[in-house]
């Protein structure tokens, strides 16, 4: 999984924390299933972020991860 890079340091911290918590939540899954879940989560965040570029990255991060 390619880690997303945000310009805003706080948005990056929100994203990193979310991915870290997601990894803890799926630790019981097989390696393949973990990777699939993380790719899906990352893809969803990236798509939301792409659709809302130019707006507040922190707000986008929180809103995208809330969905």
N, C-alpha and C positions, 0 to 999 in steps of 0.2 A: 504494500500500500504506500502510495506517495503521500507524504505529509504535506498538507496545505500550508502555504506561507501567507501571512497577513502583514500588511504594512503597519498596522497599529499594534503596538506591543501588548496592550490589554486584550485586544481581540485574539491575538495569538495565544495568550495565556488561557482564555476561555476555551478556545478550540483544543489546546493541548490537554487541559483538565478534562474536558468532555471525552476525548479519545481515551485517556487514561482510565476514567470511570467506566467507559464502555468495555475496555479490555478486562477489567475486574469482573464485570457483570457476565461476561461470556466465557470466563476461564474454564468452565466445566465442559465446553464443547470441544469437539475434535479440532485439530489444527486447521484442517480444510474449512470447517464450518466457521471457525473464528475469523479466518482470512476473508471468507465470503461476507460475513456480517460487517467486518470493518470496512471492506470495500464498498458495501452498500451504504453504510453510514456516511463515509467520506464522500461518496458520489452525490448523495442527497445534499450534504452541506455545500459541496462545490457548485452544484446546479443552482441552489438557492442564492448563493453568493454571486454567481455569474449574472443571474437575472436582476440582481440589486446592486451591481457595481456602481461606485460613485456616491453611494449613500454611506451612512455611518457604519463602519465595519463592526463595531461592538454590538450595535443594535441588530445588524444582520446576523451576526454570529449567534446571539442569544435567541433571536426569532427562528432562525433556521434550525437550531438544535432543539428548540421547544417543540417543533412540529414532529 
